[in-house]
């Protein structure tokens, strides 16, 4: 805790607190005559020394001082015009909160709690801060307690607000898209006004990721531009707003969205908002990506050191037609190519002959496995591979036995028709009896059978989201209860089945956020596996998420948005940029293709530790004719580069073309590197200045290069 001299707009001295991460400092003080906390500096160590970039005259016109302040969190009432993070109403009273600073608790420069109270309204709010050791991430959240005798209605309850000083407006980078086109890197510049993203689909969603990066638009989008980022840790409905405000500042706020428009806070009760992860890097979007990757490696805990095995998934080969002999044929071919894990996808359970049946009745179909399910698994494991299974625990088919026995377990509104999405309904996972059923089902499957991998899917959002027979709708918080139930089941899997690797999926990349990432091992970014489409998806994904979380398959899928054909090598190099899997109908592959595949799998296994633990640099983008990803070991001893040709060729040998070049970054210019495969030698200066050469042809359109430092 560091004393701070009186700020120009304060009439009495208050304290300033410094939070320090590995490379950054975040400075907060009490301002507004003890009515709010505000940011004074955020950036590299030492940035707190000097006048704050947010300093402003005390006087304001047609605004309140709170409206113009770089406040950390303010309620409606105190901040009436430029946006509040909290809107509270007391029964029979006007909405609005006017609180004052109560107390502070600091744990050195690692954690901070600032408490504010409104005694008339009966509200206590605690702004919470916590640094994450070994990273440049600060976690922020708010704890709200009803201290009065009357319940409170929380109409908006964001987690935190983040302020960024800008001089030329703001450049926002977000990850947008739709099903089969998730994580498209999108940029907007905003001088004044509001940028907003949200999802009310009960998950993070395919349209927008709960993630945003902010830069000063006056600076180029380059590797030396200071870049700020936020990511919301929440598996349900959410929103994020970014306001370009008068006076040269951007204010970003994010939080969960109440399902029924407000959340009830009973006397004596405390509500804790989701955590908002806040990050800074002086090295542009790519540097910010490395900050997020380090954080996600910490989220993985000791499971980070678990080998992510090369899987084969049979969905694209057989669809719902899961039959033991065909699965075993695929398994033997996959094992010969070096696969270490065989996953049976949708269609293995009773009543599942298409989209219209079976969900909820999670028992292996005897007709599909005439010699028994365990005998089938035994034959898979005899090939040397582990066995995995696809499940969709939150879904139920109207024709299932589960629905016949428990129609009350489904979200519905009395008197209203139910909307089917993908011919299915959604279980109310906020109910404890539904959670118990899901846990018992997974315990039975994982306890009775030798299953070491579970792919958890979710293929529809909630509609008609009601709970007949429960509390009045205005007293329900269905979205938060579903999230709590979902996380309870995942936590149970971690605690009781630690040997099982869990893959997260929601119709592709619809549920990729930190709460899920902390409880799973890999994520499925998209159902689109076409090569050039997938390249753009993974390029965006790696801006926010680490390679060790990115499951990626080699398939024969044609392009949806970019149908230009690409080689089998292109598809393998693309898939091995994360966690390699194969999903094609490999029965149709020639002997030559299978041999090539085995070679790529072998090369991937040699360097997957580097790919999953290394620091990355994004070399160009899919819009460039040549682009790639650079991975570097912490010691700098090895560097891997995955490179792709996405555009026109140089015309050689008909005309005197030259190889394409991909400039590397972050190397020691004086060091010497040897290409492990070709034995070519390069100086660091050469690789930085000229780059790696790639003589692309129509058939040679991707490469994996491993450089060893001499």
C-alpha positions in Angstrom: 0.0 0.0 0.0 1.6 3.3 -1.1 0.5 6.7 0.1 -0.5 9.1 -2.7 -0.5 12.9 -2.5 -3.8 14.6 -3.0 -5.1 14.3 -6.6 -6.0 17.6 -8.3 -9.7 16.9 -8.3 -9.8 15.6 -4.6 -10.3 17.9 -1.6 -8.8 15.4 0.8 -6.0 12.9 0.6 -6.7 9.3 -0.1 -4.7 6.2 -0.6 -3.4 4.7 -3.8 -2.8 1.0 -4.3 -0.4 -0.7 -6.7 -1.0 -4.2 -8.1 2.0 -5.7 -9.8 2.1 -8.6 -12.3 5.2 -10.1 -13.8 5.8 -7.1 -16.1 3.0 -4.6 -15.4 1.6 -2.3 -12.7 -2.0 -1.4 -12.1 -2.6 1.7 -10.0 -5.9 2.6 -8.3 -6.9 5.4 -6.0 -10.0 6.6 -4.2 -11.4 9.8 -5.8 -14.5 11.9 -6.0 -14.2 12.9 -2.3 -14.4 9.3 -1.3 -17.2 8.1 -3.5 -15.4 5.9 -6.1 -12.2 4.2 -7.1 -10.4 5.2 -10.3 -7.5 4.0 -12.4 -4.4 6.3 -12.4 -2.0 4.1 -14.5 -1.8 0.7 -16.1 1.2 -0.5 -18.2 4.8 -1.5 -17.8 6.5 -1.3 -14.4 7.2 2.3 -13.5 4.2 3.7 -15.4 2.7 4.8 -12.2 5.4 7.4 -11.6 4.3 10.7 -13.2 1.0 12.4 -13.9 -1.8 10.1 -14.7 -3.0 10.1 -18.4 -6.5 10.4 -17.0 -5.9 13.7 -15.1 -8.6 16.2 -16.0 -10.0 19.5 -14.7 -12.4 19.3 -11.8 -15.0 21.3 -13.6 -17.5 19.5 -15.9 -20.4 20.9 -18.0 -23.6 19.1 -18.4 -22.1 16.0 -16.9 -21.4 14.9 -13.3 -17.8 14.5 -12.2 -18.5 10.7 -11.9 -19.6 10.6 -15.6 -16.2 11.9 -16.6 -14.1 9.9 -14.2 -12.0 6.8 -15.2 -13.9 5.0 -12.5 -13.3 1.3 -11.8 -17.0 0.6 -11.1 -20.0 2.9 -10.6 -23.7 2.5 -10.1 -26.5 4.2 -11.8 -27.4 7.2 -9.7 -23.9 8.3 -9.2 -23.1 8.0 -12.9 -26.4 8.8 -14.6 -25.3 9.8 -18.2 -22.3 7.9 -19.6 -23.0 4.4 -18.5 -23.1 2.5 -15.2 -21.9 -1.0 -14.4 -24.5 -1.5 -11.7 -28.2 -0.7 -11.7 -30.1 -1.5 -8.5 -33.7 -1.0 -7.6 -35.3 -1.5 -4.2 -38.9 -2.7 -4.1 -41.3 0.3 -4.4 -38.4 2.7 -4.7 -36.6 4.5 -7.5 -33.6 2.8 -8.9 -30.3 4.4 -8.2 -27.3 4.0 -5.8 -25.2 6.6 -4.1 -22.4 4.9 -2.1 -19.3 6.0 -0.3 -16.0 4.4 0.3 -15.9 2.2 3.4 -12.6 0.3 3.7 -9.7 -1.3 1.8 -7.9 -4.6 2.4 -4.7 -5.2 0.5 -2.5 -8.3 0.3 0.7 -6.5 -0.6 0.7 -5.8 -4.4 -1.0 -9.1 -5.2 -4.7 -8.5 -4.2 -7.0 -5.7 -3.2 -10.6 -5.4 -1.9 -12.3 -1.9 -1.9 -15.6 -1.8 -0.1 -18.4 0.8 -0.7 -21.7 1.1 1.1 -25.1 2.7 0.5 -26.8 2.5 3.9 -30.1 3.9 2.7 -30.4 1.4 -0.1 -29.0 -1.4 2.0 -26.1 -2.3 -0.4 -22.5 -3.2 0.1 -20.2 -3.6 -2.9 -16.7 -4.9 -2.8 -14.4 -4.4 -5.8 -12.0 -7.3 -5.9 -8.6 -7.5 -7.6 -6.2 -10.4 -7.8 -3.0 -10.8 -9.8 -2.1 -14.2 -11.4 1.5 -15.1 -10.6 3.7 -15.7 -13.6 1.4 -13.8 -15.9 0.4 -10.2 -16.8 -3.2 -10.9 -16.0 -5.3 -9.2 -13.2 -8.6 -10.8 -12.3 -11.4 -8.5 -11.3 -14.9 -9.1 -10.0 -17.5 -7.6 -7.6 -19.3 -8.9 -4.6 -22.7 -7.4 -3.9 -24.4 -7.8 -0.5 -27.9 -6.8 0.5 -27.4 -5.3 4.0 -31.0 -3.9 4.4 -34.3 -5.5 5.3 -35.8 -5.2 1.8 -34.6 -7.3 -1.2 -32.8 -5.6 -4.0 -33.3 -6.1 -7.8 -30.1 -6.0 -9.8 -31.0 -4.9 -13.3 -27.4 -4.7 -14.5 -24.5 -6.3 -12.7 -21.3 -6.1 -14.6 -18.1 -7.6 -13.3 -15.8 -4.6 -13.7 -14.9 -1.6 -15.9 -11.6 -1.0 -17.6 -10.3 2.4 -18.7 -7.8 2.9 -21.5 -6.4 6.3 -22.5 -6.4 7.0 -26.2 -5.5 10.1 -28.4 -6.8 9.2 -31.8 -9.9 7.1 -31.0 -9.8 3.4 -30.2 -9.1 0.4 -32.4 -11.1 -2.6 -31.2 -10.1 -6.2 -32.2 -12.8 -8.7 -31.6 -13.5 -12.3 -32.6 -16.7 -12.6 -34.4 -18.5 -14.9 -36.8 -21.2 -17.5 -36.9 -21.5 -21.3 -36.8 -18.7 -22.8 -39.0 -17.0 -19.4 -39.1 -16.1 -18.7 -35.5 -13.2 -16.5 -34.3 -12.9 -14.3 -37.3 -10.5 -11.5 -36.4 -12.5 -8.3 -36.8 -11.3 -4.7 -36.3 -13.3 -1.5 -35.8 -12.1 2.1 -35.1 -14.3 4.3 -32.9 -13.7 7.9 -32.2 -17.0 8.5 -30.3 -19.9 6.2 -29.5 -20.4 2.7 -28.3 -19.3 -0.8 -29.5 -21.3 -3.7 -28.0 -21.2 -7.5 -28.2 -23.5 -10.0 -26.4 -24.9 -13.5 -26.3 -28.3 -14.6 -25.0 -27.9 -18.2 -26.2 -26.9 -19.6 -22.8 -23.3 -20.0 -23.9 -20.5 -17.7 -25.1 -21.9 -18.1 -28.6 -20.6 -18.4 -32.2 -21.3 -14.7 -33.2 -19.0 -13.1 -30.6 -16.3 -14.3 -28.2 -16.4 -12.7 -24.7 -13.0 -11.1 -25.5 -11.8 -7.7 -26.7 -8.5 -6.0 -27.4 -8.1 -2.2 -27.3 -5.4 -0.1 -28.9 -5.0 3.6 -29.5 -6.0 4.1 -33.1 -3.3 6.8 -33.5 -0.7 4.0 -33.3 -0.2 1.4 -36.0 -1.5 -2.2 -35.5 2.1 -3.4 -35.0 4.3 -5.4 -32.6 5.3 -2.4 -30.5 1.8 -0.9 -29.9 0.6 -1.0 -26.3 -2.4 -3.3 -26.2 -5.0 -3.9 -23.5 -7.4 -6.9 -23.4 -10.3 -8.3 -21.4 -11.9 -11.7 -21.3 -15.0 -12.7 -19.3 -15.0 -16.0 -17.5 -18.6 -17.0 -17.9 -20.4 -19.9 -19.6 -23.8 -18.2 -20.0 -25.5 -15.0 -21.2 -23.1 -12.1 -21.3 -22.5 -8.6 -22.8 -19.5 -6.3 -23.3 -19.7 -2.6 -24.0 -16.9 -0.3 -25.1 -17.5 3.5 -25.0 -15.2 6.0 -26.6 -15.8 8.9 -24.2 -15.2 12.6 -24.2 -11.7 13.6 -23.3 -9.8 10.8 -24.9 -10.6 7.6 -23.0 -12.2 4.3 -23.7 -14.2 2.5 -21.1 -14.9 -1.2 -21.4 -17.4 -3.0 -19.1 -18.5 -6.6 -19.2 -20.7 -8.9 -17.2 -23.4 -11.5 -17.3 -26.9 -10.8 -18.5 -29.8 -11.8 -16.2 -32.3 -14.1 -18.0 -35.4 -12.4 -16.6 -34.0 -8.8 -16.8 -33.0 -8.6 -13.1 -31.5 -10.8 -10.4 -33.1 -10.9 -6.9 -30.8 -10.2 -4.0 -32.4 -11.2 -0.7 -31.6 -9.6 2.6 -28.2 -11.0 3.9 -27.4 -12.6 0.6 -24.2 -12.0 -1.4 -23.8 -12.3 -5.2 -20.4 -12.7 -6.8 -20.1 -11.6 -10.4 -18.0 -13.6 -12.9 -14.4 -12.8 -13.1 -13.1 -10.4 -15.8 -9.5 -11.2 -16.8 -7.6 -8.0 -17.7 -4.3 -8.1 -19.5 -1.7 -5.7 -21.0 1.2 -6.1 -23.4 3.5 -3.5 -24.9 4.0 -5.9 -27.9 0.8 -5.5 -29.8 -1.9 -8.1 -30.4 0.6 -10.9 -30.8 2.2 -10.0 -27.4 -1.3 -9.9 -25.8 -1.9 -13.4 -27.3 1.2 -14.6 -25.5 -0.1 -13.2 -22.2 -3.4 -15.1 -22.7 -1.6 -18.3 -23.6 0.5 -18.2 -20.4 -2.6 -17.6 -18.4 -4.4 -20.6 -20.0 -1.4 -22.8 -19.4 -1.8 -21.9 -15.7 -5.5 -22.6 -15.9 -4.6 -26.1 -17.1 -2.7 -26.8 -13.9 -0.8 -30.0 -13.7 -2.8 -31.3 -16.6 -0.8 -29.0 -18.8 2.0 -31.7 -18.7 -0.4 -34.4 -19.9 0.3 -35.5 -23.4 -2.5 -34.5 -25.7 -2.8 -37.7 -27.8 -3.3 -37.8 -31.6 -7.0 -38.8 -31.9 -9.1 -40.3 -34.7 -12.8 -39.4 -34.6 -15.2 -41.5 -36.7 -18.0 -38.9 -37.1 -17.2 -37.8 -40.7 -16.6 -41.3 -41.8 -19.8 -43.0 -40.5 -22.1 -40.3 -39.1 -24.9 -41.9 -37.1 -24.2 -45.3 -38.6 -22.1 -46.6 -35.8 -21.5 -50.3 -36.3 -18.7 -52.2 -34.6 -17.1 -53.8 -37.6 -16.8 -50.5 -39.5 -15.5 -48.7 -36.4 -12.8 -51.4 -36.0 -11.8 -51.2 -39.6 -11.3 -47.4 -39.1 -9.4 -48.0 -35.8 -6.9 -50.4 -37.4 -6.1 -48.0 -40.2 -5.8 -45.1 -37.7 -3.5 -47.0 -35.4 -1.2 -47.9 -38.4 -1.0 -44.1 -39.1 0.1 -43.4 -35.5 -3.2 -42.4 -33.9 -3.2 -42.9 -30.1 -6.8 -42.4 -29.3 -10.1 -43.6 -31.1 -13.2 -41.6 -30.4 -16.7 -42.8 -31.3 -18.9 -39.8 -31.9 -22.7 -39.4 -32.0 -24.8 -42.5 -32.8 -23.4 -45.1 -30.3 -26.4 -45.2 -27.9 -29.9 -46.7 -28.0 -32.5 -45.0 -30.3 -29.9 -42.9 -32.1 -30.3 -43.6 -35.8 -30.5 -39.9 -36.7 -31.2 -36.5 -35.2 -34.7 -37.4 -33.9 -34.0 -39.9 -31.2 -31.9 -41.3 -28.4 -30.5 -38.2 -26.6 -30.9 -38.8 -22.9 -30.8 -42.6 -23.1 -27.1 -43.0 -22.6 -26.7 -46.8 -23.0 -24.7 -48.5 -25.8 -27.0 -49.9 -28.5 -26.6 -53.7 -28.4 -27.5 -53.8 -32.1 -24.4 -51.7 -32.9 -22.1 -53.8 -30.7 -23.3 -57.4 -31.0 -20.4 -58.8 -29.1 -20.9 -56.3 -26.3 -19.6 -52.7 -25.8 -16.7 -53.8 -23.5 -15.5 -56.3 -26.1 -15.6 -53.6 -28.7 -13.6 -51.3 -26.5 -11.2 -54.1 -25.8 -10.6 -54.6 -29.6 -10.0 -50.8 -30.0 -7.5 -50.9 -27.1 -5.8 -54.0 -28.6 -4.6 -51.7 -31.5 -2.6 -49.7 -29.0 -5.1 -46.8 -28.8 -7.1 -45.4 -26.0 -10.9 -45.2 -26.3 -13.1 -42.1 -26.2 -16.8 -41.3 -26.5 -19.0 -38.4 -27.5 -21.8 -37.2 -25.2 -24.3 -34.4 -25.1 -25.4 -34.4 -21.5 -27.7 -31.3 -21.6 -29.8 -32.6 -24.5 -32.8 -34.8 -24.7 -34.9 -36.1 -27.6 -38.7 -35.9 -27.4 -38.9 -39.5 -28.3 -36.5 -40.7 -25.6 -37.3 -42.7 -22.6 -35.8 -40.0 -20.4 -38.2 -37.4 -21.7 -41.2 -39.8 -21.3 -40.2 -40.2 -17.6 -39.2 -36.6 -16.8 -40.8 -34.1 -19.1 -40.5 -31.6 -16.2 -36.7 -31.6 -16.6 -36.9 -29.7 -19.9 -37.0 -25.9 -20.2 -40.5 -24.9 -21.1 -43.2 -22.4 -20.5 -46.7 -23.6 -19.7 -49.2 -23.1 -22.5 -46.5 -22.4 -25.1 -45.1 -24.7 -27.8 -41.6 -26.0 -27.5 -39.1 -25.1 -30.2 -37.0 -27.9 -31.4 -33.4 -27.1 -32.5 -31.6 -30.0 -34.2 -34.7 -32.1 -33.3 -33.9 -31.8 -29.6 -34.8 -30.1 -26.3 -32.6 -28.8 -23.6 -32.5 -30.1 -20.0 -32.7 -27.6 -17.2 -29.2 -28.2 -15.8 -29.9 -25.6 -13.0 -32.1 -28.3 -11.3 -30.1 -30.3 -8.8 -32.0 -33.5 -9.8 -30.9 -33.0 -13.4 -27.3 -32.4 -12.4 -27.4 -35.6 -10.3 -28.8 -37.6 -13.3 -26.0 -36.3 -15.5 -23.3 -37.0 -12.9 -24.7 -40.5 -12.4 -24.8 -41.1 -16.1 -21.2 -40.1 -16.6 -20.1 -42.0 -13.5 -21.7 -45.1 -14.9 -20.2 -44.8 -18.4 -16.7 -43.9 -17.1 -16.9 -46.4 -14.3 -18.2 -49.4 -16.3 -16.1 -49.0 -19.4 -12.5 -48.3 -20.2 -13.1 -44.7 -21.5 -10.2 -42.2 -21.2 -11.6 -39.4 -23.3 -14.9 -37.6 -23.3 -16.2 -35.1 -25.9 -18.9 -33.0 -24.3 -21.1 -31.3 -27.0 -24.1 -29.0 -26.9 -26.0 -28.4 -30.1 -28.8 -26.1 -29.2 -29.4 -22.9 -27.3 -32.2 -22.6 -24.7 -35.6 -21.4 -25.9 -38.9 -21.1 -23.9 -36.6 -20.9 -20.9 -38.9 -21.5 -18.0 -39.3 -23.8 -15.0 -42.9 -24.6 -14.4 -43.7 -25.4 -10.8 -40.7 -23.5 -9.6 -40.5 -20.0 -8.1 -42.1 -17.1 -9.9 -40.1 -16.1 -13.0 -39.1 -12.8 -11.5 -37.4 -14.7 -8.7 -35.5 -17.2 -10.9 -32.0 -16.8 -12.2 -32.1 -19.7 -14.7 -29.1 -18.7 -16.7 -26.7 -18.5 -13.7 -28.2 -21.7 -12.2 -27.5 -23.6 -15.5 -24.0 -22.3 -15.5 -23.5 -23.4 -11.9 -24.9 -26.9 -12.7 -22.7 -27.2 -15.8 -19.6 -26.3 -13.8 -20.5 -28.6 -11.0 -20.6 -31.5 -13.4 -17.3 -30.6 -15.0 -15.7 -30.2 -11.5 -17.1 -33.6 -10.6 -15.4 -35.1 -13.7 -12.1 -33.5 -12.7 -12.3 -34.7 -9.1 -13.7 -38.2 -9.6 -12.3 -39.1 -13.1 -8.9 -37.4 -13.2 -7.6 -39.8 -15.8 -10.3 -38.8 -18.4 -9.4 -36.1 -20.9 -12.3 -33.8 -21.5 -12.9 -31.9 -24.8 -15.3 -29.0 -24.8 -17.6 -28.4 -27.7 -20.9 -26.5 -28.4 -21.8 -27.0 -32.1 -18.2 -26.1 -32.7 -16.7 -23.1 -30.9 -19.9 -21.9 -29.1 -18.6 -22.3 -25.5 -15.0 -21.2 -25.5 -14.3 -19.1 -22.4 -12.1 -19.3 -19.3 -14.6 -21.1 -17.0 -14.8 -24.0 -19.4 -11.2 -23.9 -20.4 -10.2 -24.2 -16.7 -12.2 -27.5 -16.5 -11.5 -29.1 -19.8 -8.3 -30.2 -21.6 -9.0 -29.2 -25.2 -11.7 -27.2 -27.1 -13.3 -27.8 -30.5 -13.1 -24.3 -32.2 -15.4 -25.0 -35.1 -17.3 -27.8 -37.0 -15.7 -26.4 -40.1 -12.6 -28.4 -40.9 -12.1 -27.2 -44.5 -8.5 -26.1 -44.9 -8.6 -22.4 -45.9 -11.7 -21.8 -43.8 -10.1 -23.4 -40.8 -6.9 -21.4 -41.2 -8.8 -18.2 -40.7 -10.7 -19.7 -37.7 -7.5 -20.9 -36.0 -5.7 -17.6 -36.8 -8.4 -15.7 -34.8 -8.5 -18.4 -32.1 -4.8 -18.1 -31.4 -5.2 -14.4 -30.6 -7.1 -15.3 -27.5 -6.4 -18.9 -26.7 -3.4 -21.2 -26.4 -2.4 -23.9 -28.9 -2.7 -26.7 -26.4 -6.4 -26.1 -26.1 -7.1 -26.0 -29.9 -8.3 -29.4 -31.2 -8.0 -29.6 -34.9 -8.7 -32.4 -37.4 -7.4 -33.5 -40.8 -10.5 -34.2 -42.9 -11.5 -34.2 -46.6 -14.1 -31.5 -46.0 -14.5 -29.0 -48.9 -14.4 -25.3 -48.2 -17.6 -23.6 -47.2 -16.4 -20.0 -47.6 -13.1 -20.6 -49.5 -13.4 -23.7 -51.6 -9.9 -23.7 -53.2 -8.4 -27.1 -52.8 -5.4 -27.7 -50.7 -3.0 -30.7 -50.3 -3.1 -33.3 -47.6 0.1 -31.8 -46.3 -1.6 -28.4 -45.9 -4.4 -30.0 -43.8 -1.9 -31.8 -41.6 0.3 -28.8 -41.0 -2.8 -26.8 -40.2 -4.1 -29.4 -37.7 -0.8 -29.9 -36.0 -0.7 -26.2 -35.2 -2.8 -27.1 -32.2 -3.8 -30.6 -30.9 -3.7 -33.0 -33.9 -6.6 -35.2 -34.8 -7.8 -37.0 -37.9 -11.5 -37.1 -38.9 -11.6 -38.2 -42.5 -12.9 -41.4 -43.9 -9.5 -42.9 -44.0 -10.9 -46.1 -45.6 -11.0 -44.2 -48.8 -7.4 -43.0 -48.6 -4.8 -44.6 -50.9 -1.8 -46.4 -49.5 0.3 -43.4 -50.5 -2.0 -41.0 -48.6 -1.8 -43.2 -45.5 1.9 -43.3 -45.7 2.1 -39.6 -46.0 -0.3 -39.2 -43.0 1.9 -41.5 -40.9 4.9 -39.3 -41.7 3.1 -36.2 -40.6 1.9 -37.8 -37.4 5.5 -38.9 -36.6 6.8 -35.4 -37.2 4.1 -33.9 -35.0 4.8 -36.3 -32.1 8.5 -35.2 -32.2 7.6 -31.5 -31.5 4.2 -31.4 -29.9 5.7 -30.4 -26.5 7.2 -27.4 -28.3 3.9 -26.6 -30.0 1.9 -26.8 -26.8 4.3 -25.1 -24.4 6.2 -22.7 -26.7 5.8 -19.0 -27.1 4.1 -18.1 -30.4 4.3 -15.4 -33.0 1.8 -15.0 -35.7 3.6 -14.5 -39.0 1.3 -12.7 -41.4 -2.4 -13.6 -41.7 -4.5 -15.8 -44.0 -5.0 -12.7 -46.2 -1.3 -12.9 -47.1 0.0 -15.3 -49.8 2.3 -16.9 -47.2 1.6 -17.0 -43.5 2.6 -19.1 -40.5 2.9 -19.5 -36.8 6.3 -19.5 -35.0 6.7 -21.5 -31.8 9.8 -21.0 -29.6 10.9 -23.0 -26.6 11.5 -21.1 -23.4 15.2 -21.7 -23.7 15.3 -20.7 -27.4 16.9 -24.0 -28.3 14.2 -25.0 -30.8 11.9 -23.1 -33.0 9.1 -24.7 -35.0 7.3 -22.9 -37.9 4.1 -24.0 -39.5 3.8 -22.3 -42.9 1.1 -22.2 -45.5 0.7 -20.9 -49.1 -2.8 -19.3 -49.4 -2.5 -17.4 -52.6 -0.8 -17.0 -56.0 2.4 -18.8 -56.9 5.6 -17.1 -58.3 5.3 -18.7 -61.8 8.5 -20.7 -61.6 9.9 -22.6 -63.5 8.2 -21.0 -66.5 9.3 -17.6 -65.4 12.2 -16.6 -63.1 10.2 -16.5 -59.8 11.7 -16.4 -56.3 10.7 -18.4 -53.2 8.3 -16.8 -50.8 9.8 -15.6 -47.6 8.4 -15.7 -44.1 10.3 -13.4 -41.7 10.7 -14.8 -38.2 10.7 -12.6 -35.1 12.2 -12.5 -31.6 15.4 -14.3 -32.5 18.9 -13.5 -31.4 20.5 -12.0 -34.6 23.9 -13.4 -33.6 22.7 -16.9 -33.1 22.9 -19.7 -35.8 20.1 -22.1 -36.5 20.0 -25.4 -38.4 17.0 -26.7 -40.2 16.5 -30.1 -38.7 15.2 -31.7 -41.9 17.2 -30.0 -44.7 20.4 -29.2 -42.6 20.3 -25.7 -44.1 22.0 -23.1 -41.8 20.8 -19.6 -41.1 21.9 -16.8 -38.9 19.3 -15.2 -36.7 19.9 -11.9 -38.6 19.1 -13.7 -41.9 15.8 -15.2 -40.5 14.8 -11.8 -39.1 15.7 -9.8 -42.2 15.0 -12.1 -45.1 13.1 -15.0 -43.5 12.7 -18.7 -44.3 12.3 -19.5 -48.0 9.4 -21.6 -49.4 9.4 -22.6 -53.0 5.6 -23.2 -53.2 4.1 -25.2 -56.0 0.5 -26.4 -56.7 1.2 -29.6 -54.7 3.6 -28.2 -52.1 1.6 -25.6 -50.2 2.5 -26.1 -46.6 5.5 -27.0 -44.5 6.7 -27.7 -41.0 10.2 -26.4 -40.3 12.1 -27.1 -37.1 15.2 -25.0 -36.3 17.8 -26.0 -33.8 19.9 -23.3 -32.3 23.6 -24.1 -32.5 
